[in-house]
Amino acid sequence: MHILVIEDEEQLCRSIAEGLRMDGYETDTCLDGDEGLELCMTENYDLILLDIEMKHLDGMETARRVRELD
């Protein structure tokens, strides 16, 4: 399973990704919605873990735009 973690708190993002990797998941990370959208255009993810309260492009808008890509 390929998972994308979008979280603007760097330490939390790393911790979540490390836990997922320890459980055997392939995990990519990014720190903002814009970068997450770019990754979604080039990679296929089975699951996206998305922080709702982010600066600039919040999680709800990021989710809306990801759905538009499909």
Backbone as a ProteinNet text record, in pm:
[ID]
protein_1_A
[PRIMARY]
MHILVIEDEEQLCRSIAEGLRMDGYETDTCLDGDEGLELCMTENYDLILLDIEMKHLDGMETARRVRELD
[TERTIARY]
84.9	0	89.7	57.7	134.6	56.1	116.9	48.5	121.4	45.9	100	54.9	150.9	121.7	146.6	41.3	53.1	27.4	132.6	126.1	227.4	182.6	272.7	364.5	340.7	432.3	534.7	656.7	759.3	783.9	797.3	824.6	708.7	587.1	470	463.2	491.7	491.3	592.1	712.2	816.2	775.2	715.8	675.7	567.3	467.6	361	418.6	501.7	560	647.9	726.5	814.3	732.3	625	538.9	477.9	434	376.2	480.8	600.8	708.7	744.8	745.1	775	670	548.7	441.3	439.4	537.9	552.5	490.3	444.8	382.6	485.5	466.9	547.3	487.8	569.1	516.6	596.4	525	583	529	605.3	562.4	580.2	502.1	521.8	463.2	504.8	470.6	364.4	310.3	202.3	116.4	-1.3	-98.6	-52.1	20.3	68.7	162	255	347.5	272.1	172.7	91.8	18.8	-34.6	-101.1	-3.7	117.5	218.4	249.5	264.6	292.2	175.8	53.9	-63.5	-74.4	-13.6	-15.8	84	184.3	288.1	288.8	224.1	223.6	79.7	63.2	-67.2	-63.4	-155.7	-161.6	-288.9	-273.9	-388.8	-460.4	-384.2	-438.1	-361.8	-434	-370.8	-414.2	-315.7	-341.9	-315.8	-417.5	-415.1	-450.8	-361.5	-387.6	-489.6	-590	-694.2	-648.6	-582.9	-544.2	-399.7	-381.5	-249.2	-255	-140.1	-133	-140.9	-178.2	-188.2	-299.9	-275.4	-375.1	-416.3	-534.9	-575.4	-613.6	-632.9	-659.8	-788.4	-891.6	-1018.5	-1004	-936.6	-914.8	-821.5	-720.7	-630.2	-708.2	-794.7	-875.8	-965.5	-1027.1	-1113.8	-1035.2	-916.2	-834.9	-782.4	-750.2	-705.9	-819.5	-940.3	-1055.9	-1076.2	-1050.3	-1063.3	-960.6	-846.9	-742.9	-787.7	-873.5	-913	-1013.8
-117.2	0	123.8	218	342.1	456.8	521.7	623.4	756.3	863.9	999.5	1066.2	1120.6	1195.6	1343.4	1425.3	1569.8	1633.9	1684.7	1740.8	1853.2	1971.8	2086.7	2092.1	2010.6	2001.7	1892	1935.3	1844.6	1723	1742.4	1630.3	1530.8	1579.7	1492.6	1415.8	1483.8	1420.1	1304.6	1331.2	1226.4	1109.6	1139.2	1033.2	944	1004.2	926.1	838	896.1	820.3	706	732.1	627.5	512.2	542.6	436.8	353.3	419.6	347.1	259.9	312.7	234.3	112.8	130	16.7	-93	-54.6	-152.5	-205.2	-163.5	-219.8	-141.7	-19.2	60.6	147.5	162.5	256.3	394.5	488.1	617.1	733.5	831.3	958.3	1066.2	1174	1283.3	1417.3	1514.6	1653.6	1742.4	1868.6	1960.2	2063.4	2057.6	2150.5	2092.9	2153.1	2104	2117	2225	2243	2129.9	2096.4	1986.7	1854.1	1836.9	1715.9	1700.7	1811.1	1806.6	1767.4	1822.4	1786.8	1637.5	1583.7	1440.2	1356.9	1401.1	1327	1325.7	1422.2	1425.8	1327.4	1287.6	1199.2	1059.9	1042.5	913.9	867.8	738.6	681.4	640.8	693.6	663	585.6	490.3	414.6	489.1	573.1	646.1	776.3	883.1	1011.5	1050.8	1068.1	1119.6	1269	1348	1490	1574	1664.7	1761.2	1862.6	1892.3	1985.4	2130.9	2162.5	2300.6	2326.8	2366.1	2402.6	2544.4	2608.6	2743.8	2738.7	2847.1	2867.5	2782.4	2655.3	2567	2465.8	2487	2400.1	2260.6	2171.9	2032.6	2009.4	2085.7	2067.5	2106.2	2216.8	2259.7	2163	2113.8	2014.7	1889.9	1842.2	1723.2	1747	1864.5	1896.9	1892.3	1949.7	1953.5	1814.9	1732.4	1595.8	1518.2	1535	1466.9	1512.2	1639.7	1690.4	1628.4	1584.8	1522.6	1387.2	1320.9	1184.7	1192.4
0	0	0	-84.7	-100.9	-36	64.9	144.7	133.3	120.7	124	253	326.8	448.8	419	432.7	414.1	550.6	611.2	746.9	756.5	800.2	803.1	924.8	1025.3	1139	1107.9	1080.3	1028.4	1117.1	1247.6	1337.3	1338.6	1342.7	1340.7	1209	1099.7	967.7	963.8	1012.9	1015.5	1104	1218.5	1312.1	1252.6	1191.3	1128.7	1019.3	933.3	822.3	872.8	974.1	1028	1084.7	1157	1209.4	1098.6	993.2	879.7	811.1	795	731.5	815.8	947.1	1035.9	1022.4	984.8	963.9	820.3	739.1	606	492.5	519.8	415	343	212.4	134.8	158.8	206.7	251.3	195.4	139.4	97.1	189.5	204.3	290.6	220.7	265.4	224.2	332.9	329.6	437.9	403	280.9	245.8	133.9	118.7	21.4	-122.8	-153.7	-291.1	-332.6	-245.2	-275.3	-283.3	-196.2	-200	-332.5	-384.6	-515.3	-625.6	-620.8	-720.7	-716.1	-595.9	-583.3	-635.7	-610.5	-657.6	-809.6	-875.9	-1022.2	-1083.2	-1005.4	-1060.2	-999	-885.8	-815.6	-793.7	-776.7	-741.2	-594.8	-516.8	-373.9	-342.1	-251.4	-203.2	-90.8	-20.2	93.8	109.5	142.9	173.2	313.5	402.9	537.1	530.7	559	529	650.9	687	793.5	742	820.2	777.3	792.8	903.4	932.2	891.4	765.5	715.1	661.6	660.7	605.8	454	395.3	251	189.8	167	106.4	213.5	273.6	383.9	335.1	429.3	396.8	319.5	349.9	278.4	131.1	104.9	-33.4	-105.1	-35	-93.9	-133.7	-44.7	-74.4	-195.8	-202	-315.8	-446.8	-446.1	-567.7	-606.6	-507.3	-537.6	-604.6	-555.1	-615.3	-759.5	-788.3	-924.3	-1019.3	-966.6	-1050.4	-1103.1	-1029.2	-1065.5	-1172.4
[MASK]
++++++++++++++++++++++++++++++++++++++++++++++++++++++++++++++++++++++

